[in-house]
Amino acid sequence: MISNKYKLSLILSTLLLSCSFFNDPKDSESTDNYPVGTWDVTTVEYYGNGYCSGDPDTTLVLDSLNSIGIDEFQLEFTITLDAYLIAILTVSLVGSDEREEIISTGIITYPNDQFCVIWDSGDGNEFWLDGGGDGCDTCRDYTINGNEFEMAAYNCPIPGTEINVHCINYTLVKQ
């Protein structure tokens, strides 16, 4: 008969192993392909096709939006080792004293080598459209190359319109 001490040890070992498999996206020995850290969005490309291929229809370089009346536009993602995501959007208009900062949070999963977010339900203060998500499909393709992280979001609504963008490619750099 197995003592309670050994049963408890076996249960805890199994739980720890299952947690490590759940949170580890691609490589159990390294986080090279796992976007842990804080990332700033530098470029956003909008595509008419569903694959983010070819030339983008529109490209926004986030540090040079003064020409369209935006003084500051920063989108930052912090991803923790335990797969928690904190997204912060900061916006201010040229000539305005008002600065808006909005935060959304969620948990990341990595099925089929995709970056999928289960957004926390919100309190109405999110910049995302569906109360804790960005309105796009939940899963995104992504690649990491050193300090650069590219993520493609699919079927994304443009805020305040009935228009959907088939594919948006975000380029992020690690802080």
Secondary structure, DSSP 8 states (H G I E B T S, - for coil): ---HHHHHHHHHHHHHHHHHHHH--S-TT--TTS--EEEEEEEEEEESSTT--SS-SEEEETT--GGGTEEEEEEEEEE-TTSEEEEEEEEEETT-S--EEEEEEEEEE-GGG-EEEEE----S--SSSSSSS-SS-SEEEEEEETTEEEEEEEEEE-TTSS-EEEEEEEEEEE-
